[in-house]
Amino acid sequence: MPKSKVRKKTSYTPSPAAMSGSAAAARMAKPSPRWFPVVMAALLVIGLAWIVVYYMAGESVPLISSLGNWNFAVGFGFLVVGLGMAVRWR
């Protein structure tokens, strides 16, 4: 059977005017500053450490014992902010 003719396809790159607003912003986004991943990692570690300390030594630490079950909100708050930063990291 004869081989078909191979055609070269040109790659399509839309003009910036043709792209939608969010797609244009996503392509034009600048990389995150150097401090961004450091703060993100610090927030994740602080949130995890807060919950672990609450479980391990919650009664002996004055601030943690006064918060009671609100320690979960504090720990998960740090974790949620860190994960939110991780989503936006470029």
N, CA, C and O atoms as a GROMACS GRO file, in nm:
protein
  360
    1MET      N    1   0.085  -0.116   0.000
    1MET     CA    2   0.000   0.000   0.000
    1MET      C    3   0.090   0.124   0.000
    1MET      O    4   0.188   0.127   0.075
    2PRO      N    5   0.061   0.223  -0.081
    2PRO     CA    6   0.146   0.343  -0.087
    2PRO      C    7   0.132   0.428   0.039
    2PRO      O    8   0.026   0.434   0.103
    3LYS      N    9   0.242   0.493   0.072
    3LYS     CA   10   0.244   0.580   0.190
    3LYS      C   11   0.184   0.715   0.157
    3LYS      O   12   0.208   0.771   0.051
    4SER      N   13   0.104   0.767   0.249
    4SER     CA   14   0.040   0.896   0.225
    4SER      C   15   0.141   1.010   0.240
    4SER      O   16   0.244   0.995   0.306
    5LYS      N   17   0.109   1.119   0.181
    5LYS     CA   18   0.196   1.235   0.185
    5LYS      C   19   0.190   1.300   0.323
    5LYS      O   20   0.081   1.322   0.376
    6VAL      N   21   0.307   1.331   0.382
    6VAL     CA   22   0.314   1.392   0.514
    6VAL      C   23   0.306   1.544   0.498
    6VAL      O   24   0.380   1.604   0.420
    7ARG      N   25   0.216   1.603   0.573
    7ARG     CA   26   0.199   1.748   0.567
    7ARG      C   27   0.250   1.811   0.695
    7ARG      O   28   0.229   1.758   0.804
    8LYS      N   29   0.316   1.922   0.682
    8LYS     CA   30   0.363   1.995   0.800
    8LYS      C   31   0.253   2.089   0.845
    8LYS      O   32   0.196   2.165   0.767
    9LYS      N   33   0.223   2.081   0.974
    9LYS     CA   34   0.122   2.170   1.031
    9LYS      C   35   0.192   2.286   1.100
    9LYS      O   36   0.291   2.269   1.170
   10THR      N   37   0.139   2.403   1.079
   10THR     CA   38   0.193   2.519   1.148
   10THR      C   39   0.134   2.524   1.288
   10THR      O   40   0.016   2.494   1.307
   11SER      N   41   0.215   2.560   1.383
   11SER     CA   42   0.164   2.569   1.520
   11SER      C   43   0.080   2.695   1.534
   11SER      O   44   0.117   2.803   1.488
   12TYR      N   45  -0.032   2.680   1.598
   12TYR     CA   46  -0.126   2.791   1.616
   12TYR      C   47  -0.094   2.865   1.743
   12TYR      O   48  -0.093   2.805   1.851
   13THR      N   49  -0.067   2.992   1.734
   13THR     CA   50  -0.048   3.078   1.851
   13THR      C   51  -0.143   3.196   1.837
   13THR      O   52  -0.125   3.280   1.749
   14PRO      N   53  -0.243   3.202   1.922
   14PRO     CA   54  -0.341   3.311   1.910
   14PRO      C   55  -0.279   3.445   1.948
   14PRO      O   56  -0.186   3.451   2.030
   15SER      N   57  -0.330   3.550   1.889
   15SER     CA   58  -0.282   3.683   1.922
   15SER      C   59  -0.331   3.721   2.061
   15SER      O   60  -0.433   3.669   2.106
   16PRO      N   61  -0.260   3.810   2.131
   16PRO     CA   62  -0.305   3.851   2.266
   16PRO      C   63  -0.445   3.912   2.266
   16PRO      O   64  -0.516   3.901   2.365
   17ALA      N   65  -0.485   3.976   2.157
   17ALA     CA   66  -0.618   4.036   2.151
   17ALA      C   67  -0.726   3.929   2.142
   17ALA      O   68  -0.839   3.951   2.187
   18ALA      N   69  -0.694   3.813   2.084
   18ALA     CA   70  -0.793   3.707   2.067
   18ALA      C   71  -0.814   3.625   2.193
   18ALA      O   72  -0.917   3.559   2.208
   19MET      N   73  -0.716   3.627   2.284
   19MET     CA   74  -0.729   3.547   2.406
   19MET      C   75  -0.826   3.613   2.503
   19MET      O   76  -0.840   3.736   2.504
   20SER      N   77  -0.892   3.531   2.584
   20SER     CA   78  -0.983   3.586   2.684
   20SER      C   79  -0.903   3.650   2.796
   20SER      O   80  -0.781   3.633   2.802
   21GLY      N   81  -0.970   3.724   2.883
   21GLY     CA   82  -0.902   3.798   2.990
   21GLY      C   83  -0.826   3.709   3.086
   21GLY      O   84  -0.710   3.738   3.117
   22SER      N   85  -0.887   3.601   3.135
   22SER     CA   86  -0.820   3.515   3.232
   22SER      C   87  -0.708   3.435   3.166
   22SER      O   88  -0.604   3.413   3.229
   23ALA      N   89  -0.727   3.391   3.043
   23ALA     CA   90  -0.621   3.315   2.975
   23ALA      C   91  -0.502   3.406   2.946
   23ALA      O   92  -0.387   3.362   2.955
   24ALA      N   93  -0.528   3.531   2.911
   24ALA     CA   94  -0.418   3.623   2.886
   24ALA      C   95  -0.342   3.653   3.014
   24ALA      O   96  -0.220   3.663   3.013
   25ALA      N   97  -0.415   3.667   3.123
   25ALA     CA   98  -0.350   3.694   3.251
   25ALA      C   99  -0.267   3.575   3.296
   25ALA      O  100  -0.160   3.592   3.354
   26ALA      N  101  -0.315   3.453   3.269
   26ALA     CA  102  -0.241   3.334   3.310
   26ALA      C  103  -0.112   3.320   3.230
   26ALA      O  104  -0.011   3.277   3.284
   27ARG      N  105  -0.115   3.356   3.105
   27ARG     CA  106   0.006   3.346   3.023
   27ARG      C  107   0.104   3.458   3.051
   27ARG      O  108   0.225   3.440   3.035
   28MET      N  109   0.055   3.572   3.092
   28MET     CA  110   0.141   3.686   3.116
   28MET      C  111   0.187   3.697   3.261
   28MET      O  112   0.259   3.790   3.296
   29ALA      N  113   0.148   3.603   3.347
   29ALA     CA  114   0.180   3.611   3.489
   29ALA      C  115   0.331   3.598   3.511
   29ALA      O  116   0.398   3.517   3.448
   30LYS      N  117   0.381   3.679   3.600
   30LYS     CA  118   0.523   3.677   3.632
   30LYS      C  119   0.550   3.571   3.739
   30LYS      O  120   0.459   3.534   3.813
   31PRO      N  121   0.672   3.524   3.746
   31PRO     CA  122   0.703   3.426   3.852
   31PRO      C  123   0.694   3.490   3.990
   31PRO      O  124   0.708   3.611   4.006
   32SER      N  125   0.672   3.406   4.089
   32SER     CA  126   0.659   3.453   4.227
   32SER      C  127   0.795   3.504   4.277
   32SER      O  128   0.899   3.460   4.230
   33PRO      N  129   0.792   3.597   4.374
   33PRO     CA  130   0.918   3.644   4.432
   33PRO      C  131   0.988   3.532   4.510
   33PRO      O  132   0.926   3.430   4.541
   34ARG      N  133   1.113   3.551   4.542
   34ARG     CA  134   1.193   3.447   4.607
   34ARG      C  135   1.146   3.417   4.748
   34ARG      O  136   1.166   3.306   4.796
   35TRP      N  137   1.083   3.512   4.816
   35TRP     CA  138   1.037   3.490   4.952
   35TRP      C  139   0.908   3.410   4.957
   35TRP      O  140   0.873   3.356   5.062
   36PHE      N  141   0.837   3.401   4.847
   36PHE     CA  142   0.705   3.338   4.844
   36PHE      C  143   0.708   3.191   4.886
   36PHE      O  144   0.631   3.153   4.974
   37PRO      N  145   0.795   3.106   4.828
   37PRO     CA  146   0.796   2.966   4.872
   37PRO      C  147   0.845   2.948   5.015
   37PRO      O  148   0.807   2.852   5.082
   38VAL      N  149   0.929   3.039   5.063
   38VAL     CA  150   0.978   3.030   5.200
   38VAL      C  151   0.863   3.056   5.298
   38VAL      O  152   0.846   2.982   5.395
   39VAL      N  153   0.786   3.160   5.272
   39VAL     CA  154   0.671   3.191   5.359
   39VAL      C  155   0.567   3.080   5.350
   39VAL      O  156   0.507   3.042   5.451
   40MET      N  157   0.544   3.029   5.229
   40MET     CA  158   0.448   2.921   5.211
   40MET      C  159   0.488   2.798   5.292
   40MET      O  160   0.404   2.741   5.363
   41ALA      N  161   0.613   2.757   5.282
   41ALA     CA  162   0.660   2.640   5.357
   41ALA      C  163   0.655   2.666   5.507
   41ALA      O  164   0.621   2.576   5.585
   42ALA      N  165   0.688   2.787   5.548
   42ALA     CA  166   0.685   2.821   5.690
   42ALA      C  167   0.542   2.811   5.745
   42ALA      O  168   0.522   2.760   5.855
   43LEU      N  169   0.444   2.861   5.671
   43LEU     CA  170   0.306   2.853   5.716
   43LEU      C  171   0.258   2.708   5.726
   43LEU      O  172   0.187   2.673   5.820
   44LEU      N  173   0.296   2.626   5.630
   44LEU     CA  174   0.257   2.485   5.635
   44LEU      C  175   0.319   2.414   5.756
   44LEU      O  176   0.252   2.336   5.823
   45VAL      N  177   0.446   2.442   5.783
   45VAL     CA  178   0.514   2.379   5.897
   45VAL      C  179   0.457   2.431   6.029
   45VAL      O  180   0.438   2.353   6.122
   46ILE      N  181   0.430   2.561   6.038
   46ILE     CA  182   0.374   2.617   6.160
   46ILE      C  183   0.236   2.557   6.189
   46ILE      O  184   0.206   2.523   6.304
   47GLY      N  185   0.153   2.544   6.086
   47GLY     CA  186   0.021   2.484   6.106
   47GLY      C  187   0.030   2.340   6.153
   47GLY      O  188  -0.043   2.299   6.244
   48LEU      N  189   0.117   2.264   6.092
   48LEU     CA  190   0.135   2.125   6.134
   48LEU      C  191   0.191   2.116   6.274
   48LEU      O  192   0.146   2.035   6.355
   49ALA      N  193   0.290   2.200   6.304
   49ALA     CA  194   0.352   2.199   6.438
   49ALA      C  195   0.250   2.240   6.544
   49ALA      O  196   0.251   2.185   6.654
   50TRP      N  197   0.164   2.336   6.514
   50TRP     CA  198   0.063   2.382   6.611
   50TRP      C  199  -0.029   2.267   6.650
   50TRP      O  200  -0.058   2.247   6.768
   51ILE      N  201  -0.075   2.193   6.550
   51ILE     CA  202  -0.166   2.082   6.579
   51ILE      C  203  -0.094   1.970   6.654
   51ILE      O  204  -0.151   1.911   6.746
   52VAL      N  205   0.029   1.941   6.617
   52VAL     CA  206   0.106   1.836   6.685
   52VAL      C  207   0.134   1.875   6.829
   52VAL      O  208   0.121   1.791   6.919
   53VAL      N  209   0.172   1.999   6.854
   53VAL     CA  210   0.198   2.044   6.991
   53VAL      C  211   0.069   2.040   7.073
   53VAL      O  212   0.072   2.006   7.191
   54TYR      N  213  -0.043   2.074   7.013
   54TYR     CA  214  -0.170   2.068   7.085
   54TYR      C  215  -0.200   1.924   7.128
   54TYR      O  216  -0.246   1.902   7.240
   55TYR      N  217  -0.175   1.830   7.041
   55TYR     CA  218  -0.200   1.690   7.076
   55TYR      C  219  -0.102   1.639   7.181
   55TYR      O  220  -0.141   1.568   7.274
   56MET      N  221   0.025   1.675   7.167
   56MET     CA  222   0.129   1.618   7.253
   56MET      C  223   0.137   1.686   7.390
   56MET      O  224   0.145   1.617   7.492
   57ALA      N  225   0.135   1.819   7.393
   57ALA     CA  226   0.157   1.891   7.519
   57ALA      C  227   0.058   2.004   7.536
   57ALA      O  228   0.096   2.112   7.581
   58GLY      N  229  -0.067   1.982   7.502
   58GLY     CA  230  -0.167   2.088   7.507
   58GLY      C  231  -0.194   2.142   7.645
   58GLY      O  232  -0.221   2.261   7.659
   59GLU      N  233  -0.188   2.058   7.748
   59GLU     CA  234  -0.220   2.104   7.883
   59GLU      C  235  -0.106   2.184   7.946
   59GLU      O  236  -0.131   2.266   8.035
   60SER      N  237   0.016   2.162   7.903
   60SER     CA  238   0.129   2.226   7.969
   60SER      C  239   0.168   2.361   7.907
   60SER      O  240   0.244   2.436   7.969
   61VAL      N  241   0.119   2.394   7.789
   61VAL     CA  242   0.150   2.522   7.724
   61VAL      C  243   0.035   2.619   7.754
   61VAL      O  244  -0.080   2.590   7.720
   62PRO      N  245   0.064   2.734   7.819
   62PRO     CA  246  -0.044   2.822   7.864
   62PRO      C  247  -0.136   2.874   7.752
   62PRO      O  248  -0.258   2.868   7.767
   63LEU      N  249  -0.081   2.922   7.644
   63LEU     CA  250  -0.163   2.979   7.536
   63LEU      C  251  -0.248   2.870   7.471
   63LEU      O  252  -0.366   2.892   7.444
   64ILE      N  253  -0.189   2.757   7.447
   64ILE     CA  254  -0.262   2.649   7.380
   64ILE      C  255  -0.372   2.593   7.470
   64ILE      O  256  -0.480   2.561   7.422
   65SER      N  257  -0.346   2.580   7.598
   65SER     CA  258  -0.448   2.525   7.688
   65SER      C  259  -0.567   2.621   7.703
   65SER      O  260  -0.680   2.577   7.723
   66SER      N  261  -0.542   2.752   7.693
   66SER     CA  262  -0.652   2.848   7.706
   66SER      C  263  -0.742   2.850   7.582
   66SER      O  264  -0.860   2.887   7.592
   67LEU      N  265  -0.690   2.812   7.466
   67LEU     CA  266  -0.771   2.813   7.344
   67LEU      C  267  -0.862   2.692   7.332
   67LEU      O  268  -0.966   2.699   7.266
   68GLY      N  269  -0.827   2.583   7.393
   68GLY     CA  270  -0.910   2.463   7.387
   68GLY      C  271  -0.916   2.406   7.246
   68GLY      O  272  -0.814   2.387   7.181
   69ASN      N  273  -1.038   2.378   7.201
   69ASN     CA  274  -1.055   2.319   7.068
   69ASN      C  275  -1.035   2.419   6.954
   69ASN      O  276  -1.031   2.379   6.838
   70TRP      N  277  -1.022   2.546   6.986
   70TRP     CA  278  -0.993   2.645   6.882
   70TRP      C  279  -0.853   2.629   6.826
   70TRP      O  280  -0.819   2.691   6.725
   71ASN      N  281  -0.772   2.546   6.890
   71ASN     CA  282  -0.638   2.518   6.836
   71ASN      C  283  -0.647   2.451   6.699
   71ASN      O  284  -0.558   2.470   6.616
   72PHE      N  285  -0.751   2.373   6.676
   72PHE     CA  286  -0.769   2.314   6.543
   72PHE      C  287  -0.791   2.422   6.438
   72PHE      O  288  -0.737   2.414   6.328
   73ALA      N  289  -0.870   2.522   6.472
   73ALA     CA  290  -0.895   2.631   6.378
   73ALA      C  291  -0.768   2.709   6.349
   73ALA      O  292  -0.742   2.748   6.235
   74VAL      N  293  -0.687   2.732   6.453
   74VAL     CA  294  -0.562   2.805   6.433
   74VAL      C  295  -0.466   2.723   6.345
   74VAL      O  296  -0.410   2.776   6.249
   75GLY      N  297  -0.449   2.596   6.378
   75GLY     CA  298  -0.359   2.510   6.300
   75GLY      C  299  -0.404   2.493   6.157
   75GLY      O  300  -0.324   2.506   6.064
   76PHE      N  301  -0.533   2.464   6.138
   76PHE     CA  302  -0.584   2.448   6.002
   76PHE      C  303  -0.588   2.581   5.928
   76PHE      O  304  -0.579   2.583   5.805
   77GLY      N  305  -0.601   2.692   5.999
   77GLY     CA  306  -0.593   2.823   5.935
   77GLY      C  307  -0.456   2.847   5.873
   77GLY      O  308  -0.446   2.893   5.759
   78PHE      N  309  -0.351   2.816   5.948
   78PHE     CA  310  -0.216   2.827   5.892
   78PHE      C  311  -0.201   2.734   5.771
   78PHE      O  312  -0.143   2.774   5.670
   79LEU      N  313  -0.252   2.612   5.781
   79LEU     CA  314  -0.241   2.517   5.671
   79LEU      C  315  -0.317   2.564   5.547
   79LEU      O  316  -0.267   2.550   5.435
   80VAL      N  317  -0.436   2.620   5.565
   80VAL     CA  318  -0.516   2.665   5.451
   80VAL      C  319  -0.448   2.784   5.382
   80VAL      O  320  -0.446   2.791   5.260
   81VAL      N  321  -0.394   2.876   5.459
   81VAL     CA  322  -0.323   2.990   5.398
   81VAL      C  323  -0.200   2.940   5.323
   81VAL      O  324  -0.171   2.988   5.214
   82GLY      N  325  -0.127   2.845   5.381
   82GLY     CA  326  -0.010   2.789   5.312
   82GLY      C  327  -0.049   2.717   5.185
   82GLY      O  328   0.020   2.730   5.083
   83LEU      N  329  -0.157   2.641   5.187
   83LEU     CA  330  -0.202   2.573   5.066
   83LEU      C  331  -0.254   2.672   4.961
   83LEU      O  332  -0.237   2.652   4.841
   84GLY      N  333  -0.318   2.778   5.007
   84GLY     CA  334  -0.361   2.882   4.914
   84GLY      C  335  -0.243   2.948   4.844
   84GLY      O  336  -0.250   2.980   4.726
   85MET      N  337  -0.136   2.966   4.919
   85MET     CA  338  -0.015   3.022   4.857
   85MET      C  339   0.047   2.921   4.761
   85MET      O  340   0.102   2.959   4.658
   86ALA      N  341   0.040   2.792   4.795
   86ALA     CA  342   0.098   2.689   4.707
   86ALA      C  343   0.026   2.684   4.573
   86ALA      O  344   0.088   2.655   4.470
   87VAL      N  345  -0.104   2.711   4.573
   87VAL     CA  346  -0.179   2.710   4.448
   87VAL      C  347  -0.137   2.826   4.359
   87VAL      O  348  -0.134   2.812   4.237
   88ARG      N  349  -0.104   2.939   4.418
   88ARG     CA  350  -0.067   3.058   4.340
   88ARG      C  351   0.082   3.070   4.310
   88ARG      O  352   0.124   3.165   4.245
   89TRP      N  353   0.161   2.976   4.356
   89TRP     CA  354   0.306   2.982   4.336
   89TRP      C  355   0.340   2.952   4.191
   89TRP      O  356   0.292   2.854   4.135
   90ARG      N  357   0.421   3.034   4.131
   90ARG     CA  358   0.465   3.014   3.992
   90ARG      C  359   0.614   2.996   3.989
   90ARG      O  360   0.671   2.978   3.881
   0.00000   0.00000   0.00000
